[in-house]
């Protein structure tokens, strides 16, 4: 039986697109690793504590991405969409552990006339909050015809994805892969790169949004793997499109990097007659375990029937212990509909933030009190532990994603959370940037305030983010202004305000 080695840390690159790259220097600190030494990397290895130790490569990887309105037929049915450099998924960003990455993003959406941004999912942005790419939080939208430059350090290794964080653009096709080369938890022969799973409709998600608000999430028409699939039954004469094909050699082990880029669909991934070895989740390498299939929720991996994989399997190789909570446990409840529209709450607030007045701009303008609809929780102190309880009585699971941190999953379950009856796992619990809030259940998270900035936390179901299922943590406010380029921030916002007024652009969702 052929053996496929499966990496559960994110995505796959578009097979027919190449990134526009300039000034890529060769790796000069070491040769990386080989098929029999995957746990090694230069003078480091899989046991190196990447939170405290990062290779000094001296290398900057520079990429140029362009968001474009396109007409596509990924399953043979034509519709409008948004592509990155002409493809869906967009080109993959490659770097080595320790490299600096600079990405220039140009908004060429002249047909739809929308703003844009790019968020680098799972990149912690250590002390680089302004480069997180979240409209209404870290920047104003990039206006049509303009370019925004993001720069960040690859302090961890593995796979993830980038996507637009403007309205529903990510689910119109504005996404692509990130691969940070480094050690791996198990040996393998070849790397097949990113594999994107996403749902797909023959209408745009913008066209479906009103229905999602009024009637609940619609059922989409199809699913895609790396941007392709057939449409219609196999015995039909009018089946259109084509399936993804990957060539493999018997007896060779392959690394796959999976990501669920769906707006609202869970996937179970398997390869017939093969065993998968899972070696990572998000940017966290784990003790390898085998599985016949892996279940993947929106924005991340390992969900089964809308629940997470057994947490006992998700053991980080670099062991960490969670400190005592420095404050009272923050308890956050989610509830449902408001009037005739579906709106979601975190911390009793539906987030509605302003594209033209992001949090960082407010801080630059010395705003001291935020609006309730900004959904801000302030955490002023450095290096304190925050425990967070999220609960829901609704029979709908939610993938919860936090920007700026790897959080620790202390507990998950159905029913009502009680500190008297629920035992919190603080001894090397699963560590990730996205975890599932079970239907009619609770999720207990912890993170350390070691990264100043304005950081979004939200449900990664696209409809729910646009319906306000989000909040933000303003962490170590007094340090933030020293870390941002206020001139760039203000210039981007000025350009956006001018464009939005001239083009009569109106905000009709939560702003994130």
LUMPALUM-681270 format. One record per residue (C-alpha): residue in three letters; x, y, z. Coordinates in steps of 0.25 Angstrom, whole numbers, plus 5000, padded with zeros to 4 digits. Each point is the difference from the previous one (the first is absolute). Example, Ala and Ser with C-alpha at 12.3 -4.5 7.8 and 13.67 -1.06 7.14 Angstrom:
# LUMPALUM-681270
     r     px     py     pz
   ALA   5049   4982   5031
   SER   5006   5014   4998
# end
This chain:
# LUMPALUM-681270
     r     px     py     pz
   UNK   5000   5000   5000
   UNK   5006   5014   4996
   UNK   5002   5009   5012
   UNK   4997   5015   4999
   UNK   5005   5009   5011
   UNK   4990   5010   5004
   UNK   5004   5014   5006
   UNK   4988   5007   5006
   UNK   5005   5014   5000
   UNK   4993   5006   4989
   UNK   4999   5002   4985
   UNK   5005   4997   4986
   UNK   5005   5008   4989
   UNK   4993   5002   4987
   UNK   5005   4990   4990
   UNK   5000   5009   4988
   UNK   5005   5013   5006
   UNK   5014   5005   5005
   UNK   5002   5012   5009
   UNK   5006   5013   4995
   UNK   5013   5000   5008
   UNK   5012   5009   5000
   UNK   5014   5000   5006
   UNK   4999   4986   5006
   UNK   5013   4997   5006
   UNK   5005   4986   5001
   UNK   5000   4993   5014
   UNK   5014   5002   5005
   UNK   4999   4995   5015
   UNK   4998   4986   4997
   UNK   4994   4989   4990
   UNK   4987   4998   5008
   UNK   4997   4986   5001
   UNK   4999   4987   4992
   UNK   4990   4988   4999
   UNK   5006   4993   5012
   UNK   5003   5013   5008
   UNK   4987   5007   5000
   UNK   5001   5003   5015
   UNK   5012   5008   4998
   UNK   5003   5014   4995
   UNK   5013   5007   5000
   UNK   5005   5001   5014
   UNK   4986   4998   5005
   UNK   4990   4988   5001
   UNK   4985   4997   5003
   UNK   5003   5002   5015
   UNK   5004   5014   4998
   UNK   4991   5010   5008
   UNK   4996   5008   4988
   UNK   4993   5010   5010
   UNK   5014   5004   5005
   UNK   5010   4996   4989
   UNK   4999   5004   4985
   UNK   5011   4998   4990
   UNK   5007   5013   4995
   UNK   5000   4998   4985
   UNK   5002   5014   4996
   UNK   4991   4997   4988
   UNK   4988   5008   4995
   UNK   4990   4993   4991
   UNK   4992   5010   4992
   UNK   4986   4997   4993
   UNK   4991   5008   4991
   UNK   4985   4996   5001
   UNK   4989   5007   4991
   UNK   4985   4998   5003
   UNK   4992   4999   4988
   UNK   4986   4999   4995
   UNK   4999   4988   4992
   UNK   4990   4990   4993
   UNK   5003   4986   5004
   UNK   4994   4986   4997
   UNK   5006   4991   5011
   UNK   4990   4989   4998
   UNK   4996   5004   4986
   UNK   4989   5010   5004
   UNK   5004   5014   4998
   UNK   4999   5011   5010
   UNK   5007   5013   5005
   UNK   5011   4999   5011
   UNK   5012   5006   5006
   UNK   5014   4994   4996
   UNK   5014   5003   5006
   UNK   5010   5001   4988
   UNK   4989   4994   4991
   UNK   4998   4987   5007
   UNK   4991   4994   5011
   UNK   5007   4996   5009
   UNK   5010   5011   4999
   UNK   5015   4997   4999
   UNK   5007   4995   5013
   UNK   5009   5008   5008
   UNK   5013   4992   5003
   UNK   5010   5004   5011
   UNK   5010   4993   5009
   UNK   4999   5000   5015
   UNK   5006   5013   5005
   UNK   4998   5008   4987
   UNK   4994   5013   4998
   UNK   4988   5001   4991
   UNK   4996   5012   4992
   UNK   4987   4999   4992
   UNK   4995   5012   4991
   UNK   4985   4998   4998
   UNK   4993   5009   4989
   UNK   4985   5002   4999
   UNK   4996   4998   4985
   UNK   4985   4998   5003
   UNK   4996   5010   4990
   UNK   4987   4992   4996
   UNK   4995   4998   5014
   UNK   5006   5012   5005
   UNK   5002   4995   5014
   UNK   5011   5003   5010
   UNK   5010   4989   5004
   UNK   5010   4994   5010
   UNK   5008   4988   5002
   UNK   5001   4992   5014
   UNK   5011   4990   5002
   UNK   4992   4990   5008
   UNK   5007   4994   5012
   UNK   5012   5009   4998
   UNK   5002   5006   5014
   UNK   5005   5013   4996
   UNK   5009   5001   5012
   UNK   5001   5015   5003
   UNK   4995   5003   4985
   UNK   4985   5002   5003
   UNK   4999   5010   4988
   UNK   5003   4989   4990
   UNK   4988   4991   5005
   UNK   4992   5004   4988
   UNK   4986   5002   5007
   UNK   4992   5011   4995
   UNK   4993   5009   5011
   UNK   5010   4994   5010
   UNK   5015   5002   4995
   UNK   4997   5008   4987
   UNK   4990   5007   4991
   UNK   4997   4992   4987
   UNK   5010   5001   4989
   UNK   4993   5009   4989
   UNK   4998   4995   4986
   UNK   5013   5003   4992
   UNK   5009   5001   5013
   UNK   5010   4991   5006
   UNK   5002   4996   5015
   UNK   5013   4994   5004
   UNK   5001   4990   5012
   UNK   5013   4995   5007
   UNK   5001   4989   5010
   UNK   5010   4990   5006
   UNK   4998   4985   4998
   UNK   5002   4997   5015
   UNK   4993   4986   4998
   UNK   5000   4989   4990
   UNK   4990   4992   4993
   UNK   4988   5004   4991
   UNK   4989   5010   5000
   UNK   4992   5009   4991
   UNK   4998   5014   4996
   UNK   4986   5006   4997
   UNK   4993   5013   4998
   UNK   4994   5006   5013
   UNK   4991   5009   4993
   UNK   4985   4996   5000
   UNK   4998   4986   4994
   UNK   5011   5001   4990
   UNK   5008   4988   5005
   UNK   4988   4992   4996
   UNK   5000   5006   4986
   UNK   5014   4994   4998
   UNK   5009   5010   5006
   UNK   5009   4990   5007
   UNK   5013   4992   4999
   UNK   5011   4992   5007
   UNK   5011   5003   5009
   UNK   5011   4990   5002
   UNK   5011   5002   5010
   UNK   5011   4990   4999
   UNK   5006   4994   5012
   UNK   5001   4987   5008
   UNK   4989   4990   5000
   UNK   4995   4990   5010
   UNK   5002   4988   4991
   UNK   5008   4996   4988
   UNK   4993   5000   4986
   UNK   5006   4999   4986
   UNK   4993   5011   4992
   UNK   4991   5012   5003
   UNK   4988   5002   4991
   UNK   4997   5014   5005
   UNK   4987   5006   5004
   UNK   4986   4993   4998
   UNK   4989   5010   5002
   UNK   4986   4995   5003
   UNK   4988   5010   4998
   UNK   4986   5001   4997
   UNK   4995   5007   4987
   UNK   4987   5006   4995
   UNK   4996   5004   4986
   UNK   4995   5013   5006
   UNK   5010   5009   5007
   UNK   5000   5000   5015
   UNK   4997   5015   5000
   UNK   4987   4996   4992
   UNK   4997   4990   5011
   UNK   5003   5009   5012
   UNK   4986   5005   5002
   UNK   4994   4986   4999
   UNK   5010   4996   5011
   UNK   4996   5012   5009
   UNK   4985   4997   4998
   UNK   4999   4985   4998
   UNK   5013   4995   5006
   UNK   5012   4994   4992
   UNK   4996   4995   4986
   UNK   5005   4987   4995
   UNK   5011   5002   4989
   UNK   5000   4993   4987
   UNK   5014   4992   5001
   UNK   5013   4998   5006
   UNK   5013   5003   4994
   UNK   5014   4994   5002
   UNK   5011   5009   4996
   UNK   4990   5008   4993
   UNK   4994   4989   4991
   UNK   4989   4989   5000
   UNK   4990   4995   4991
   UNK   4985   5004   5000
   UNK   4989   4990   4997
   UNK   4999   4985   5003
   UNK   5011   4990   4994
   UNK   4989   4993   4991
   UNK   4995   5013   4994
   UNK   5003   5004   4986
   UNK   5001   5015   5004
   UNK   5010   4999   5012
   UNK   5010   5012   4999
   UNK   5013   5003   5006
   UNK   5011   4991   5004
   UNK   5006   4994   5013
   UNK   5013   5003   5006
   UNK   5011   4990   4997
   UNK   5013   4998   5007
   UNK   5011   4990   4995
   UNK   5006   4991   5011
   UNK   5010   4989   5000
   UNK   4997   4987   5007
   UNK   5009   4998   5012
   UNK   5002   5015   5002
   UNK   4995   5008   5011
   UNK   4994   5014   4998
   UNK   4998   5012   5008
   UNK   4986   5007   4998
   UNK   4997   5014   5006
   UNK   4985   5001   5002
   UNK   4991   5012   5002
   UNK   4985   5002   5001
   UNK   4998   5013   4992
   UNK   4984   4998   5000
   UNK   4991   5011   5004
   UNK   4991   4990   5008
   UNK   5003   4985   4997
   UNK   5007   4990   5008
   UNK   5008   4989   4993
   UNK   5005   4986   5003
   UNK   5013   4997   4992
   UNK   5005   4987   4997
   UNK   5008   4992   4989
   UNK   4994   4987   4996
   UNK   5008   4988   5005
   UNK   5010   5009   5007
   UNK   5004   5003   5014
   UNK   5003   5015   5003
   UNK   5010   5004   5011
   UNK   4997   5013   5006
   UNK   5012   5008   5004
   UNK   4995   5015   5002
   UNK   4988   5009   5003
   UNK   5000   5015   4996
   UNK   5015   5004   5003
   UNK   5002   4990   5011
   UNK   5007   4987   4997
   UNK   4994   4988   5008
   UNK   5004   4986   5004
   UNK   4996   4992   4987
   UNK   4988   4991   5001
   UNK   4993   4992   4989
   UNK   4986   5001   4995
   UNK   4991   4995   4988
   UNK   4994   5014   4998
   UNK   5002   5014   5006
   UNK   4988   5009   5003
   UNK   5002   5015   4996
   UNK   4992   5012   5005
   UNK   5000   5014   4993
   UNK   5013   5007   5001
   UNK   5008   4988   5006
   UNK   5001   4985   5002
   UNK   4994   4988   5008
   UNK   4985   5001   5001
   UNK   4991   4988   5000
   UNK   4985   5001   4998
   UNK   5003   5015   5004
   UNK   5008   4996   5012
   UNK   5015   5001   5002
   UNK   5009   4987   4999
   UNK   5003   4993   5014
   UNK   5009   5010   5007
   UNK   5008   4989   5006
   UNK   5006   4998   4986
   UNK   5004   5015   4999
   UNK   5012   5000   5008
   UNK   5010   5011   4997
   UNK   5014   4996   4999
   UNK   5006   5012   5006
   UNK   4993   4999   5014
   UNK   4994   5012   5007
   UNK   4993   5002   5013
   UNK   4989   5010   5002
   UNK   5002   5010   5011
   UNK   4989   5004   5010
   UNK   4990   5010   4995
   UNK   5004   5014   5004
   UNK   4986   5005   4999
   UNK   4986   4995   5003
   UNK   4996   4990   4989
   UNK   4993   5007   4988
   UNK   4987   4994   4997
   UNK   4994   5002   4987
   UNK   4987   4995   4995
   UNK   4995   4999   4986
   UNK   4985   5002   4996
   UNK   4992   5001   4988
   UNK   4991   5008   4991
   UNK   4996   5014   5001
   UNK   4986   5004   4994
   UNK   4999   4995   4986
   UNK   5015   4999   4998
   UNK   5011   4990   5005
   UNK   5010   5007   5009
   UNK   5010   4994   5009
   UNK   5005   5005   5014
   UNK   5013   4998   5007
   UNK   5001   5006   5014
   UNK   4985   5005   4998
   UNK   5004   5009   4988
   UNK   4999   4998   4985
   UNK   5012   5006   4994
   UNK   4998   5012   4990
   UNK   5013   5007   4997
   UNK   5003   5011   4990
   UNK   5009   4997   4988
   UNK   5004   5015   5000
   UNK   5003   5000   5015
   UNK   5008   4988   5004
   UNK   5005   4997   5014
   UNK   5014   5004   4998
   UNK   4996   5013   4994
   UNK   4991   5003   5012
   UNK   5012   4997   5009
   UNK   5009   5009   4991
   UNK   4989   5011   5002
   UNK   5001   4998   5015
   UNK   4986   4994   5002
   UNK   4999   4995   5014
   UNK   4986   4995   5000
   UNK   4995   4990   4989
   UNK   4986   4999   4995
   UNK   4992   4988   5005
   UNK   4999   4995   4986
   UNK   5015   4999   4999
   UNK   4999   4988   5009
   UNK   5013   5003   5007
   UNK   5006   4993   5012
   UNK   5012   5007   5005
   UNK   5012   4992   5006
   UNK   5010   5011   5005
   UNK   5010   4991   5007
   UNK   5012   4993   4994
   UNK   5002   4985   5001
   UNK   4988   4996   5007
   UNK   4991   4988   4998
   UNK   4986   5002   4995
   UNK   4990   4989   5001
   UNK   4988   5001   4991
   UNK   4987   4992   5001
   UNK   4991   5000   4987
   UNK   4986   4994   5001
   UNK   4988   4998   4991
   UNK   4986   4994   5002
   UNK   4998   4999   4985
   UNK   5002   4987   4993
   UNK   5010   5005   4991
   UNK   5015   4998   5001
   UNK   5009   5012   4998
   UNK   5015   5000   4996
   UNK   5006   5011   5009
   UNK   5013   5007   4994
   UNK   5009   5009   5008
   UNK   5010   5010   4993
   UNK   5014   5003   5006
   UNK   5001   4988   5009
   UNK   5000   4985   5001
   UNK   4990   4996   5011
   UNK   4999   4988   5009
   UNK   4988   4992   4999
   UNK   4997   4997   5015
   UNK   4986   4993   4998
   UNK   4989   4997   4990
   UNK   4987   4994   5002
   UNK   4985   5000   4999
   UNK   4991   5006   5010
   UNK   5002   5011   5010
   UNK   5014   5004   5005
   UNK   5002   4999   5015
   UNK   5014   5002   5006
   UNK   4995   4990   5011
   UNK   4998   4989   4990
   UNK   5009   5002   4989
   UNK   5015   4997   5001
   UNK   5009   5010   4993
   UNK   5012   4993   4993
   UNK   5012   5010   5002
   UNK   5011   4990   4998
   UNK   5004   5001   4985
   UNK   4986   5000   4995
   UNK   4997   5002   4985
   UNK   5006   5013   4995
   UNK   4994   5007   4987
   UNK   4994   5012   4994
   UNK   4986   4994   4997
   UNK   4992   4991   5008
   UNK   4985   4995   5000
   UNK   4990   5005   5009
   UNK   4991   4987   5001
   UNK   4985   5002   4997
   UNK   4992   5002   5013
   UNK   5013   5000   5007
   UNK   5012   5008   5005
   UNK   5015   5003   4996
   UNK   5010   5004   5011
   UNK   5013   5007   4994
   UNK   5012   5006   5006
   UNK   5011   5009   4995
   UNK   5011   5009   5005
   UNK   5000   5015   4997
   UNK   5014   5000   4994
   UNK   4996   5007   4987
   UNK   4996   5015   5000
   UNK   4989   5004   4990
   UNK   4985   5000   4996
   UNK   4997   4985   4998
   UNK   4987   4995   4994
   UNK   4993   4987   5005
   UNK   4989   4995   4991
   UNK   4992   4988   4995
   UNK   5006   4995   4987
   UNK   4987   4997   4994
   UNK   5000   5011   4990
   UNK   4985   5004   5001
   UNK   5002   5001   5015
   UNK   5012   5009   5000
   UNK   4992   5010   4991
   UNK   4988   4998   5009
   UNK   5008   5006   5012
   UNK   5005   4987   5007
   UNK   5013   5006   5004
   UNK   5007   5009   5011
   UNK   5014   5006   5001
   UNK   5011   5000   5011
   UNK   5008   5013   5001
   UNK   5012   4994   5007
   UNK   5010   5009   5007
   UNK   4995   5013   4994
   UNK   5011   5009   5005
   UNK   5010   4992   4991
   UNK   4992   5000   4987
   UNK   5003   5014   4994
   UNK   5015   4997   5001
   UNK   4998   4988   4991
   UNK   4992   5006   4989
   UNK   5003   5009   4988
   UNK   4989   5011   5002
   UNK   5004   5007   4987
   UNK   4997   4987   4992
   UNK   4987   4998   5008
   UNK   4995   5014   4998
   UNK   5003   5000   4985
   UNK   4993   4987   4998
   UNK   4988   5005   5007
   UNK   5000   5013   4993
   UNK   5001   4993   4986
   UNK   4989   4991   5004
   UNK   4990   5011   5005
   UNK   5002   5007   4987
   UNK   4998   4988   4992
   UNK   4988   4996   5008
   UNK   4993   5013   4999
   UNK   5003   5002   4985
   UNK   4995   4986   4997
   UNK   4988   5000   5009
   UNK   5005   4987   5008
   UNK   4991   4996   5011
   UNK   5004   4991   5012
   UNK   4989   4989   5002
   UNK   5006   4991   5009
   UNK   5008   4999   5014
   UNK   5012   5007   4993
   UNK   5009   4988   5002
# end
